[in-house]
């Protein structure tokens, strides 16, 4: 029997609190704004600003620099409630993206990219932390999977709008509309009660513990592969195969539809099967997709590989649910923030290396390298064990 989008979301969120629904609406707005930008960004860089492949990949590395310092930034603002930190992050992100519309030089582009990136990278772990604080541990994968599905739906809408209007509106306009949409999400998330995620005792400002070493290793490898592909996956389709902003938007909208349908199911599988199996399988499949990208030179095949990679990437929520299952609530937010910083050690450096090597070795060899790095993750994923000492077990927040 056919189930509508509305019925699917209603079923998935029927037991959610008002705060969790508010978070879901915020995720929707933030991803809607990003969807408006994503479909236009590659063509904006190449057609409007006249950048080359090296410039685009270097920009990708430079704009990830705020992620390196996230652990320290998070420590500085740890005294603020989670919802207020999230609101500030989204407002900065919206402002930064909105200012993209005013740039005419590479230097100005870097400046606004860093501002947007600062907000984006603060929002990344807070989104998961708020979701995990508002749900039971045994349902954490399902909740994050549903939030990811809603984000995919929003991206579909955003990229659909870009595809429909790309030949009517200037590409700069999409940055203005997207930035405003993200900022509205920042205002909305501030309505989540201040006490959500708060602990009876002071939270540690910064955490690096041996208990989380597998998470640190996997998040380290995550940055080295996905940051590179996230940038040049569409770059290659534009530069080598001539896809325009409308075609890229339609492709990414199709990818969003696949994610919307399958992400909640993958989240439920995480709860049932566990992170060890799901992450290991996803890494092997990701490596095969990268090999396909490196060896087949057919635009339709490459588009299908991009869709497959974007779907498998959603299983990175397994890294957050893994930490959530083994960490006490007070250590969750600082550990996830530390993970983002560790992730960006490789995402920054690999983007700069990839930008330098792209014109020398070609994108095929970069894909082979990404596949090799992914396979290095597999033995560490297989080493995952969920073992929580009784002293670390506690009930989740039930704040409305």
N, C-alpha and C positions, 0 to 999 in steps of 0.2 A: 504494500500500500504506500502511496506517495505521501511523504511528510514534508510540509512546507517549511521554509526557513523560520517563519514565526513560531510554528509549533516546535521545531527542533530547539530553538533558543529557550522557549517557555519551559520545555521539559528539563533542559539542562540547568535552568536557573530557578526552578520552582521552590527550592528549599533555601534560597539565598537570602541573606539579611539585606536590609536597606543599604548598609555600608558597602557590601560586596557588589550590589547592583550599581551603586554610585561609582565604584572603582571600574566596573565593566563599561559604564558609559564614558568614563574618562579615557580608558584604553581605546574605545571606539573613536573618540574625537581625536586623540593623538595620532592614531594610525590613519584616520581619514586625512588629516593634514599631511602626514608623511606620504600617503598614497598620491595626493595631488602633486607633490614635489617629485616623487620617484619617477613617474612616467616622463617628466620633462627634464630631469637633471642631466642625463647623458647628452642629449641634444643641445641643452642649454650650454654645457661646457664646450662642446665641439663646434656647434653652429653659430652660437651667439658670441661666446668669448674667444673662440678660435684656439682652444687648447688642443694639444696632442695627447697621445696615450700616456707618455711619460708624465706630463703635467697632471693628468687626472689621477694616476696612481700615486704620485707624490702628494697631491692634495689629500687623497684618502689616508695616507700615512700621517701627514701633519695634523689633520683634523682629529685624529685619534689620540693626540698627545694629552688632552685633558683626562682621558681614561687612565693614563699612567698614574696620575696623581689622585685618583678618586678615593683611594684608601685614606689619604691624608685629608682631603676635602670633607669626606664623610665624618672623619673624626672631629673636625672643627665644628660641624653643624649637628653633631649627635644629640645635643641638648634640645633641639627642636623636635616636636612631634613628627611622626612619619608623614602624616597628611600635609603638614606645612612644608616639609622638605620637598615632597612631591610637587606641591603647587609652585614653589619657587623654581624648581627645575624645569617644569613645563612652560612657565612664563619666560624664562631665559631662552629656552629652546624655540618658542614661538617668535620671540623678538629676533633672534639670530637668523632664523629662516626667512622671516619677513624682510630683513635687510639685504638678503641675497638679490632682491629686485633692484637694488640701487648700485650694484657693483659694475665696474667697467674695466677693472684691472685684476691681475692675478694676486697682487698684494692685498687689495681690498677683499677679494674673495677669501683669502686665507684668514683675514681678520674676522669676518662674519661667520666663517665656517667654525672657527675656534669657539666663538660665543655660543652658537647653536649646539656645538659638540659638548660644551660644558654642561648645558642643561640636559641634553640627551643622555649623557653617560651617568649623570646623577639619577635620572628617572629610571634607567634600566633596572638596577637592583631594587629600587624602591617599589616598582610595579610588582615584582615577585614577592617582596617582603610583605607588602600590604595584603596581597592575595593569600599568602600562607598564614598571616596573622588572623585572617578572617575565616579560616576553614580548618577542619580537623585533619590531622596528619594523614590518616588513612584515605582521605579524599583529595589530597594535595595535587596529585597528578591530574585528576579529573577537573579540578578547579582551574589549574593553570592551562590545561588543554582547552577548556571552554573559553577562557580569556584570550588565548591565542587564536581560537576560531573567530571570536568577535573581532579581534584585530585584523584577521584576514578578510572578514566581511567588509570592514571599514576600508581596507586597502583596495578591495574590489571596486567599491563605490568611488573612491578617490581617483583611482586610475581610469575607471570608466568615464568619469567626468573629464579627465585630462584627454582621453582618447576622443571624446565627442567634441571638445572645444579647442583642441590643439591647432586646428587650422583657422580658428576664429579669434582666439585671444593670444596676445603675445606671451611667450614662455615666462617672462618675468611676473606676469599677473598671477600665475599659479603659486609662486612663492608668497605673495601677499596674502592670498586667500588661505593657503596652507598654514602660514604663520599665525593668522588670526584664529583659525580653527583649533590649533594646538594650545594657544593661550586660553581659549574658552575652557578647554579641558583642565588647564591649571586652576582656573577659578572654581570649577566643579569639584575637583578632588579635595579642595580645602574644606569642603562641607563634611568630609568624613571626620568623626569625633577624634579629638586630640588624644584620647586614651587608647586608641587602637594601636596595638603593638607595644604599649608601654609595659614595663616590668616593675615589680614592687621594689627591686633594688636597682642601683645604677648599672647601666649597661657599660661594658668595656668599650672604649673609644676605638681601639684598633686590635685586631686579632690575627695572629698567625700561629696556628697550633698544629702539632704533628698529627692529631686526630684527623685532620682534613687534607692530608697530603695527596691522596688520590684525586680529590677535587681540584687541588692546585695544579697537578700535572695535567689533568684533562682540560681544564680551562686554559692552561698555557698553550696546548696544542690547538685548541679551538680558535684562538686568535690568529695563528699562523696560516691557517687554511682559509677560513671564511672571510676574513677581511679582504684578502686578495681577490677571491672569486666574486665577492659581493660588489666589488668595483668593476673588474674587467669582464664579468659575465655578460653584462649588457654592452660594455664598451666594445667588445669584439663584434657583437651583432650589429652595432652602429657603424664601426669603422670598416670592418671586413665584409659585411654583408649588406650595408646600406639601409638598415631599418630606420624609419623615422620615428618621431615622438609618438604619433598615433599608434603605430605598430608595436612599439615597445610597451606602451600603456596597455594595449589589448593583451599582449603576452603576459605581462605582470598581473593583469586582472584575471586571466585564465589560471595563473599560478595561485592567486588568492582564492579562487573558487575551489580549487583542489584542496588547499589548506583548510578552508572553512569546513568542507565536508569531512575531511579525514583527521584534522588535529584533535577534536574531542575524543575520537576513537583511540588515537594514539596515546592521549592522556590517560584514558581508562586502562589501556594495556599496561602503562607504566605502573599503575596501582596494583594490577593483577599479577603481571609477570615480573616486575621489578626492574630497577635501573640497570643491573648487571647485564641482562640479556638484551634489553631494548637498546641500550647505548652501543653494545658490541655489534649487534646486527646493523644498526643505523650507520656505524662507521664503515663497515664492509661495503654496504650498498652505496654510501657516499663515494668511497674510493672507486667503485666501478663506474659511477656517473662521471667522475673526473677523467677516468681513462677514456670513456666514450667521448667526452668533450675534446680530449687530446688527439683522438685517432680518426674521428669521423668528420668530414668537412661538408656537411649538408645542413643548411640553415634550419630546416624543419626538425631534424634530429637534435641539433644543438638547442633549439627552443624546448624540446621535450626534456632534454637533460637539465636545462635550467629549472624547469618546473619540478623535476624530481629532486634536485638538490635543495630548492627552496622548501619542499615538503619535509625532507629528512632533517633539515636544519631545525625544524620546530622541536625535535626531540632533545635539543639542548636544554629544554625545561627539566629534563631528567637530572641535570647537574644541580639545579636548584632544589628539586624534590629530594635528591640524595642527601644534601646538606640538611634539609628540613627534617629528615628522618633521624639523623644522628646528632643534631645540635640542640642544645637547650634554647628556648626562645630568645634569651638575652644575647646569644652569640650569632643569631641568624643574620641580622642586617649587616653587622661589621664583617662577617665572613664573606657574604655575597659581594660586599663592596671591595674587599681585598681581592676577591676573585676577578672582578672587573679590571683592577689594576694589573694583576698578573697576566690576564688575557691580553692586555694592551702592550705588554713588553714585546710580544711577538707581532701583534697586529700592526704596530707602528713600524717596527724594523722590517717586517716582511713586505709591507706595502712599498717602502722606499727601495728595498732590494728588487722587488718585482718591477717597479717603475724603471729602474736602471737596466734590468735584464730584458724587458719586453721586446725592445727593438733589436736586441742582440741574438736571443735564442728563440723568440717567438712565443705566443701564448701556449702552444702545445706543450713545450717543456715545463712551463710554469704549472700547467695542470698535472703533468706527471709528478712534479715535485709535491704538489698538494696531495695527490693520492698517496704518495709515500709517507708523508707526515700523518695522514689520517690512519694508515695502517699501524703506525707507531702507537696510536691511542688504544688499539684493540686490547693488548695484554693488560693495560692499566684498567680498562673498563671491566675486564674479566676478573680483576682483583677486588672489585667492589664487594663489600660485605656489610650488611646492615646489622650492626650490633650496638645497641644503646644501653649503657649502664642505667640501672633503675634510678640512680640519683639525678640523671639528666632528663627523666621523663616528666612532662608537665602538660596540663591541659591547654589547648589553644584559647586565644581571646574569643569571647563571644559578644563583643561590643557591637551594638547596632549602629 
